[in-house]
Amino acid sequence: KHLILPLATLILISVTSTFMIMRYSMLNVLGEDYIMMAKAKGVKEKVIKYKHAMRNALLPVATVFMLSLGFTLGGATVI
């Protein structure tokens, strides 16, 4: 009962950082040359975002998520 607020705080911090990294990574990948080439070929925007861009943007997100998972578990044991 008393762990709800500290747990919510730890989760909120890790989720927001993960979202910010995902946003930055997607914006970075969407500016690459192969994305512009796919747009020039006439590939649908949805396919470009989900098949080409997201696949390459998830690597930094996975790294940050695993690091924040360790931070969250370590912080939960302290609390």
Phi and psi restraints in degrees (range 20) as a CNS / XPLOR table:
assign (resid 1 and name C) (resid 2 and name N)
       (resid 2 and name CA) (resid 2 and name C) 1.0 -88.4 20.0 2
assign (resid 2 and name N) (resid 2 and name CA)
       (resid 2 and name C) (resid 3 and name N) 1.0 -4.6 20.0 2
assign (resid 2 and name C) (resid 3 and name N)
       (resid 3 and name CA) (resid 3 and name C) 1.0 -94.3 20.0 2
assign (resid 3 and name N) (resid 3 and name CA)
       (resid 3 and name C) (resid 4 and name N) 1.0 -0.9 20.0 2
assign (resid 3 and name C) (resid 4 and name N)
       (resid 4 and name CA) (resid 4 and name C) 1.0 -64.7 20.0 2
assign (resid 4 and name N) (resid 4 and name CA)
       (resid 4 and name C) (resid 5 and name N) 1.0 -48.7 20.0 2
assign (resid 4 and name C) (resid 5 and name N)
       (resid 5 and name CA) (resid 5 and name C) 1.0 -67.3 20.0 2
assign (resid 5 and name N) (resid 5 and name CA)
       (resid 5 and name C) (resid 6 and name N) 1.0 -46.4 20.0 2
assign (resid 5 and name C) (resid 6 and name N)
       (resid 6 and name CA) (resid 6 and name C) 1.0 -63.7 20.0 2
assign (resid 6 and name N) (resid 6 and name CA)
       (resid 6 and name C) (resid 7 and name N) 1.0 -37.9 20.0 2
assign (resid 6 and name C) (resid 7 and name N)
       (resid 7 and name CA) (resid 7 and name C) 1.0 -66.7 20.0 2
assign (resid 7 and name N) (resid 7 and name CA)
       (resid 7 and name C) (resid 8 and name N) 1.0 -40.8 20.0 2
assign (resid 7 and name C) (resid 8 and name N)
       (resid 8 and name CA) (resid 8 and name C) 1.0 -63.4 20.0 2
assign (resid 8 and name N) (resid 8 and name CA)
       (resid 8 and name C) (resid 9 and name N) 1.0 -37.6 20.0 2
assign (resid 8 and name C) (resid 9 and name N)
       (resid 9 and name CA) (resid 9 and name C) 1.0 -65.8 20.0 2
assign (resid 9 and name N) (resid 9 and name CA)
       (resid 9 and name C) (resid 10 and name N) 1.0 -45.3 20.0 2
assign (resid 9 and name C) (resid 10 and name N)
       (resid 10 and name CA) (resid 10 and name C) 1.0 -63.4 20.0 2
assign (resid 10 and name N) (resid 10 and name CA)
       (resid 10 and name C) (resid 11 and name N) 1.0 -41.8 20.0 2
assign (resid 10 and name C) (resid 11 and name N)
       (resid 11 and name CA) (resid 11 and name C) 1.0 -68.2 20.0 2
assign (resid 11 and name N) (resid 11 and name CA)
       (resid 11 and name C) (resid 12 and name N) 1.0 -41.3 20.0 2
assign (resid 11 and name C) (resid 12 and name N)
       (resid 12 and name CA) (resid 12 and name C) 1.0 -61.9 20.0 2
assign (resid 12 and name N) (resid 12 and name CA)
       (resid 12 and name C) (resid 13 and name N) 1.0 -41.0 20.0 2
assign (resid 12 and name C) (resid 13 and name N)
       (resid 13 and name CA) (resid 13 and name C) 1.0 -64.6 20.0 2
assign (resid 13 and name N) (resid 13 and name CA)
       (resid 13 and name C) (resid 14 and name N) 1.0 -44.6 20.0 2
assign (resid 13 and name C) (resid 14 and name N)
       (resid 14 and name CA) (resid 14 and name C) 1.0 -71.4 20.0 2
assign (resid 14 and name N) (resid 14 and name CA)
       (resid 14 and name C) (resid 15 and name N) 1.0 -35.2 20.0 2
assign (resid 14 and name C) (resid 15 and name N)
       (resid 15 and name CA) (resid 15 and name C) 1.0 -69.2 20.0 2
assign (resid 15 and name N) (resid 15 and name CA)
       (resid 15 and name C) (resid 16 and name N) 1.0 -42.2 20.0 2
assign (resid 15 and name C) (resid 16 and name N)
       (resid 16 and name CA) (resid 16 and name C) 1.0 -66.0 20.0 2
assign (resid 16 and name N) (resid 16 and name CA)
       (resid 16 and name C) (resid 17 and name N) 1.0 -39.2 20.0 2
assign (resid 16 and name C) (resid 17 and name N)
       (resid 17 and name CA) (resid 17 and name C) 1.0 -67.2 20.0 2
assign (resid 17 and name N) (resid 17 and name CA)
       (resid 17 and name C) (resid 18 and name N) 1.0 -36.2 20.0 2
assign (resid 17 and name C) (resid 18 and name N)
       (resid 18 and name CA) (resid 18 and name C) 1.0 -65.4 20.0 2
assign (resid 18 and name N) (resid 18 and name CA)
       (resid 18 and name C) (resid 19 and name N) 1.0 -41.3 20.0 2
assign (resid 18 and name C) (resid 19 and name N)
       (resid 19 and name CA) (resid 19 and name C) 1.0 -64.5 20.0 2
assign (resid 19 and name N) (resid 19 and name CA)
       (resid 19 and name C) (resid 20 and name N) 1.0 -40.2 20.0 2
assign (resid 19 and name C) (resid 20 and name N)
       (resid 20 and name CA) (resid 20 and name C) 1.0 -66.5 20.0 2
assign (resid 20 and name N) (resid 20 and name CA)
       (resid 20 and name C) (resid 21 and name N) 1.0 -40.0 20.0 2
assign (resid 20 and name C) (resid 21 and name N)
       (resid 21 and name CA) (resid 21 and name C) 1.0 -65.6 20.0 2
assign (resid 21 and name N) (resid 21 and name CA)
       (resid 21 and name C) (resid 22 and name N) 1.0 -39.7 20.0 2
assign (resid 21 and name C) (resid 22 and name N)
       (resid 22 and name CA) (resid 22 and name C) 1.0 -64.2 20.0 2
assign (resid 22 and name N) (resid 22 and name CA)
       (resid 22 and name C) (resid 23 and name N) 1.0 -41.5 20.0 2
assign (resid 22 and name C) (resid 23 and name N)
       (resid 23 and name CA) (resid 23 and name C) 1.0 -63.3 20.0 2
assign (resid 23 and name N) (resid 23 and name CA)
       (resid 23 and name C) (resid 24 and name N) 1.0 -48.5 20.0 2
assign (resid 23 and name C) (resid 24 and name N)
       (resid 24 and name CA) (resid 24 and name C) 1.0 -62.0 20.0 2
assign (resid 24 and name N) (resid 24 and name CA)
       (resid 24 and name C) (resid 25 and name N) 1.0 -42.9 20.0 2
assign (resid 24 and name C) (resid 25 and name N)
       (resid 25 and name CA) (resid 25 and name C) 1.0 -66.7 20.0 2
assign (resid 25 and name N) (resid 25 and name CA)
       (resid 25 and name C) (resid 26 and name N) 1.0 -40.9 20.0 2
assign (resid 25 and name C) (resid 26 and name N)
       (resid 26 and name CA) (resid 26 and name C) 1.0 -65.4 20.0 2
assign (resid 26 and name N) (resid 26 and name CA)
       (resid 26 and name C) (resid 27 and name N) 1.0 -42.7 20.0 2
assign (resid 26 and name C) (resid 27 and name N)
       (resid 27 and name CA) (resid 27 and name C) 1.0 -63.3 20.0 2
assign (resid 27 and name N) (resid 27 and name CA)
       (resid 27 and name C) (resid 28 and name N) 1.0 -36.8 20.0 2
assign (resid 27 and name C) (resid 28 and name N)
       (resid 28 and name CA) (resid 28 and name C) 1.0 -67.2 20.0 2
assign (resid 28 and name N) (resid 28 and name CA)
       (resid 28 and name C) (resid 29 and name N) 1.0 -44.4 20.0 2
assign (resid 28 and name C) (resid 29 and name N)
       (resid 29 and name CA) (resid 29 and name C) 1.0 -70.3 20.0 2
assign (resid 29 and name N) (resid 29 and name CA)
       (resid 29 and name C) (resid 30 and name N) 1.0 -36.6 20.0 2
assign (resid 29 and name C) (resid 30 and name N)
       (resid 30 and name CA) (resid 30 and name C) 1.0 -66.6 20.0 2
assign (resid 30 and name N) (resid 30 and name CA)
       (resid 30 and name C) (resid 31 and name N) 1.0 -14.5 20.0 2
assign (resid 30 and name C) (resid 31 and name N)
       (resid 31 and name CA) (resid 31 and name C) 1.0 -92.5 20.0 2
assign (resid 31 and name N) (resid 31 and name CA)
       (resid 31 and name C) (resid 32 and name N) 1.0 0.4 20.0 2
assign (resid 31 and name C) (resid 32 and name N)
       (resid 32 and name CA) (resid 32 and name C) 1.0 -72.1 20.0 2
assign (resid 32 and name N) (resid 32 and name CA)
       (resid 32 and name C) (resid 33 and name N) 1.0 161.3 20.0 2
assign (resid 32 and name C) (resid 33 and name N)
       (resid 33 and name CA) (resid 33 and name C) 1.0 -66.9 20.0 2
assign (resid 33 and name N) (resid 33 and name CA)
       (resid 33 and name C) (resid 34 and name N) 1.0 -38.4 20.0 2
assign (resid 33 and name C) (resid 34 and name N)
       (resid 34 and name CA) (resid 34 and name C) 1.0 -69.3 20.0 2
assign (resid 34 and name N) (resid 34 and name CA)
       (resid 34 and name C) (resid 35 and name N) 1.0 -24.7 20.0 2
assign (resid 34 and name C) (resid 35 and name N)
       (resid 35 and name CA) (resid 35 and name C) 1.0 -72.3 20.0 2
assign (resid 35 and name N) (resid 35 and name CA)
       (resid 35 and name C) (resid 36 and name N) 1.0 -42.5 20.0 2
assign (resid 35 and name C) (resid 36 and name N)
       (resid 36 and name CA) (resid 36 and name C) 1.0 -63.9 20.0 2
assign (resid 36 and name N) (resid 36 and name CA)
       (resid 36 and name C) (resid 37 and name N) 1.0 -35.4 20.0 2
assign (resid 36 and name C) (resid 37 and name N)
       (resid 37 and name CA) (resid 37 and name C) 1.0 -67.4 20.0 2
assign (resid 37 and name N) (resid 37 and name CA)
       (resid 37 and name C) (resid 38 and name N) 1.0 -39.3 20.0 2
assign (resid 37 and name C) (resid 38 and name N)
       (resid 38 and name CA) (resid 38 and name C) 1.0 -65.4 20.0 2
assign (resid 38 and name N) (resid 38 and name CA)
       (resid 38 and name C) (resid 39 and name N) 1.0 -38.5 20.0 2
assign (resid 38 and name C) (resid 39 and name N)
       (resid 39 and name CA) (resid 39 and name C) 1.0 -64.4 20.0 2
assign (resid 39 and name N) (resid 39 and name CA)
       (resid 39 and name C) (resid 40 and name N) 1.0 -39.8 20.0 2
assign (resid 39 and name C) (resid 40 and name N)
       (resid 40 and name CA) (resid 40 and name C) 1.0 -67.1 20.0 2
assign (resid 40 and name N) (resid 40 and name CA)
       (resid 40 and name C) (resid 41 and name N) 1.0 -31.6 20.0 2
assign (resid 40 and name C) (resid 41 and name N)
       (resid 41 and name CA) (resid 41 and name C) 1.0 -74.2 20.0 2
assign (resid 41 and name N) (resid 41 and name CA)
       (resid 41 and name C) (resid 42 and name N) 1.0 -15.7 20.0 2
assign (resid 41 and name C) (resid 42 and name N)
       (resid 42 and name CA) (resid 42 and name C) 1.0 95.9 20.0 2
assign (resid 42 and name N) (resid 42 and name CA)
       (resid 42 and name C) (resid 43 and name N) 1.0 19.3 20.0 2
assign (resid 42 and name C) (resid 43 and name N)
       (resid 43 and name CA) (resid 43 and name C) 1.0 -69.9 20.0 2
assign (resid 43 and name N) (resid 43 and name CA)
       (resid 43 and name C) (resid 44 and name N) 1.0 141.7 20.0 2
assign (resid 43 and name C) (resid 44 and name N)
       (resid 44 and name CA) (resid 44 and name C) 1.0 -62.2 20.0 2
assign (resid 44 and name N) (resid 44 and name CA)
       (resid 44 and name C) (resid 45 and name N) 1.0 147.7 20.0 2
assign (resid 44 and name C) (resid 45 and name N)
       (resid 45 and name CA) (resid 45 and name C) 1.0 -61.3 20.0 2
assign (resid 45 and name N) (resid 45 and name CA)
       (resid 45 and name C) (resid 46 and name N) 1.0 -38.1 20.0 2
assign (resid 45 and name C) (resid 46 and name N)
       (resid 46 and name CA) (resid 46 and name C) 1.0 -64.4 20.0 2
assign (resid 46 and name N) (resid 46 and name CA)
       (resid 46 and name C) (resid 47 and name N) 1.0 -40.9 20.0 2
assign (resid 46 and name C) (resid 47 and name N)
       (resid 47 and name CA) (resid 47 and name C) 1.0 -67.3 20.0 2
assign (resid 47 and name N) (resid 47 and name CA)
       (resid 47 and name C) (resid 48 and name N) 1.0 -39.3 20.0 2
assign (resid 47 and name C) (resid 48 and name N)
       (resid 48 and name CA) (resid 48 and name C) 1.0 -62.9 20.0 2
assign (resid 48 and name N) (resid 48 and name CA)
       (resid 48 and name C) (resid 49 and name N) 1.0 -45.8 20.0 2
assign (resid 48 and name C) (resid 49 and name N)
       (resid 49 and name CA) (resid 49 and name C) 1.0 -67.2 20.0 2
assign (resid 49 and name N) (resid 49 and name CA)
       (resid 49 and name C) (resid 50 and name N) 1.0 -47.3 20.0 2
assign (resid 49 and name C) (resid 50 and name N)
       (resid 50 and name CA) (resid 50 and name C) 1.0 -86.3 20.0 2
assign (resid 50 and name N) (resid 50 and name CA)
       (resid 50 and name C) (resid 51 and name N) 1.0 -32.9 20.0 2
assign (resid 50 and name C) (resid 51 and name N)
       (resid 51 and name CA) (resid 51 and name C) 1.0 -91.2 20.0 2
assign (resid 51 and name N) (resid 51 and name CA)
       (resid 51 and name C) (resid 52 and name N) 1.0 -45.2 20.0 2
assign (resid 51 and name C) (resid 52 and name N)
       (resid 52 and name CA) (resid 52 and name C) 1.0 -91.5 20.0 2
assign (resid 52 and name N) (resid 52 and name CA)
       (resid 52 and name C) (resid 53 and name N) 1.0 -52.6 20.0 2
assign (resid 52 and name C) (resid 53 and name N)
       (resid 53 and name CA) (resid 53 and name C) 1.0 -76.2 20.0 2
assign (resid 53 and name N) (resid 53 and name CA)
       (resid 53 and name C) (resid 54 and name N) 1.0 -46.4 20.0 2
assign (resid 53 and name C) (resid 54 and name N)
       (resid 54 and name CA) (resid 54 and name C) 1.0 -65.7 20.0 2
assign (resid 54 and name N) (resid 54 and name CA)
       (resid 54 and name C) (resid 55 and name N) 1.0 -33.7 20.0 2
assign (resid 54 and name C) (resid 55 and name N)
       (resid 55 and name CA) (resid 55 and name C) 1.0 -60.0 20.0 2
assign (resid 55 and name N) (resid 55 and name CA)
       (resid 55 and name C) (resid 56 and name N) 1.0 -40.9 20.0 2
assign (resid 55 and name C) (resid 56 and name N)
       (resid 56 and name CA) (resid 56 and name C) 1.0 -83.8 20.0 2
assign (resid 56 and name N) (resid 56 and name CA)
       (resid 56 and name C) (resid 57 and name N) 1.0 -21.4 20.0 2
assign (resid 56 and name C) (resid 57 and name N)
       (resid 57 and name CA) (resid 57 and name C) 1.0 -84.7 20.0 2
assign (resid 57 and name N) (resid 57 and name CA)
       (resid 57 and name C) (resid 58 and name N) 1.0 -15.3 20.0 2
assign (resid 57 and name C) (resid 58 and name N)
       (resid 58 and name CA) (resid 58 and name C) 1.0 -78.7 20.0 2
assign (resid 58 and name N) (resid 58 and name CA)
       (resid 58 and name C) (resid 59 and name N) 1.0 -17.4 20.0 2
assign (resid 58 and name C) (resid 59 and name N)
       (resid 59 and name CA) (resid 59 and name C) 1.0 -63.6 20.0 2
assign (resid 59 and name N) (resid 59 and name CA)
       (resid 59 and name C) (resid 60 and name N) 1.0 -50.4 20.0 2
assign (resid 59 and name C) (resid 60 and name N)
       (resid 60 and name CA) (resid 60 and name C) 1.0 -65.3 20.0 2
assign (resid 60 and name N) (resid 60 and name CA)
       (resid 60 and name C) (resid 61 and name N) 1.0 -31.9 20.0 2
assign (resid 60 and name C) (resid 61 and name N)
       (resid 61 and name CA) (resid 61 and name C) 1.0 -66.3 20.0 2
assign (resid 61 and name N) (resid 61 and name CA)
       (resid 61 and name C) (resid 62 and name N) 1.0 -42.5 20.0 2
assign (resid 61 and name C) (resid 62 and name N)
       (resid 62 and name CA) (resid 62 and name C) 1.0 -63.1 20.0 2
assign (resid 62 and name N) (resid 62 and name CA)
       (resid 62 and name C) (resid 63 and name N) 1.0 -39.3 20.0 2
assign (resid 62 and name C) (resid 63 and name N)
       (resid 63 and name CA) (resid 63 and name C) 1.0 -63.8 20.0 2
assign (resid 63 and name N) (resid 63 and name CA)
       (resid 63 and name C) (resid 64 and name N) 1.0 -48.3 20.0 2
assign (resid 63 and name C) (resid 64 and name N)
       (resid 64 and name CA) (resid 64 and name C) 1.0 -66.3 20.0 2
assign (resid 64 and name N) (resid 64 and name CA)
       (resid 64 and name C) (resid 65 and name N) 1.0 -37.4 20.0 2
assign (resid 64 and name C) (resid 65 and name N)
       (resid 65 and name CA) (resid 65 and name C) 1.0 -63.6 20.0 2
assign (resid 65 and name N) (resid 65 and name CA)
       (resid 65 and name C) (resid 66 and name N) 1.0 -43.2 20.0 2
assign (resid 65 and name C) (resid 66 and name N)
       (resid 66 and name CA) (resid 66 and name C) 1.0 -67.1 20.0 2
assign (resid 66 and name N) (resid 66 and name CA)
       (resid 66 and name C) (resid 67 and name N) 1.0 -37.9 20.0 2
assign (resid 66 and name C) (resid 67 and name N)
       (resid 67 and name CA) (resid 67 and name C) 1.0 -66.3 20.0 2
assign (resid 67 and name N) (resid 67 and name CA)
       (resid 67 and name C) (resid 68 and name N) 1.0 -40.7 20.0 2
assign (resid 67 and name C) (resid 68 and name N)
       (resid 68 and name CA) (resid 68 and name C) 1.0 -72.1 20.0 2
assign (resid 68 and name N) (resid 68 and name CA)
       (resid 68 and name C) (resid 69 and name N) 1.0 -27.2 20.0 2
assign (resid 68 and name C) (resid 69 and name N)
       (resid 69 and name CA) (resid 69 and name C) 1.0 -64.3 20.0 2
assign (resid 69 and name N) (resid 69 and name CA)
       (resid 69 and name C) (resid 70 and name N) 1.0 -42.2 20.0 2
assign (resid 69 and name C) (resid 70 and name N)
       (resid 70 and name CA) (resid 70 and name C) 1.0 -63.5 20.0 2
assign (resid 70 and name N) (resid 70 and name CA)
       (resid 70 and name C) (resid 71 and name N) 1.0 -40.1 20.0 2
assign (resid 70 and name C) (resid 71 and name N)
       (resid 71 and name CA) (resid 71 and name C) 1.0 -62.9 20.0 2
assign (resid 71 and name N) (resid 71 and name CA)
       (resid 71 and name C) (resid 72 and name N) 1.0 -42.6 20.0 2
assign (resid 71 and name C) (resid 72 and name N)
       (resid 72 and name CA) (resid 72 and name C) 1.0 -66.4 20.0 2
assign (resid 72 and name N) (resid 72 and name CA)
       (resid 72 and name C) (resid 73 and name N) 1.0 -43.7 20.0 2
assign (resid 72 and name C) (resid 73 and name N)
       (resid 73 and name CA) (resid 73 and name C) 1.0 -66.7 20.0 2
assign (resid 73 and name N) (resid 73 and name CA)
       (resid 73 and name C) (resid 74 and name N) 1.0 -39.9 20.0 2
assign (resid 73 and name C) (resid 74 and name N)
       (resid 74 and name CA) (resid 74 and name C) 1.0 -66.0 20.0 2
assign (resid 74 and name N) (resid 74 and name CA)
       (resid 74 and name C) (resid 75 and name N) 1.0 -40.2 20.0 2
assign (resid 74 and name C) (resid 75 and name N)
       (resid 75 and name CA) (resid 75 and name C) 1.0 -68.7 20.0 2
assign (resid 75 and name N) (resid 75 and name CA)
       (resid 75 and name C) (resid 76 and name N) 1.0 -32.6 20.0 2
assign (resid 75 and name C) (resid 76 and name N)
       (resid 76 and name CA) (resid 76 and name C) 1.0 -69.0 20.0 2
assign (resid 76 and name N) (resid 76 and name CA)
       (resid 76 and name C) (resid 77 and name N) 1.0 -32.7 20.0 2
assign (resid 76 and name C) (resid 77 and name N)
       (resid 77 and name CA) (resid 77 and name C) 1.0 -73.4 20.0 2
assign (resid 77 and name N) (resid 77 and name CA)
       (resid 77 and name C) (resid 78 and name N) 1.0 -30.6 20.0 2
assign (resid 77 and name C) (resid 78 and name N)
       (resid 78 and name CA) (resid 78 and name C) 1.0 -69.7 20.0 2
assign (resid 78 and name N) (resid 78 and name CA)
       (resid 78 and name C) (resid 79 and name N) 1.0 -40.8 20.0 2
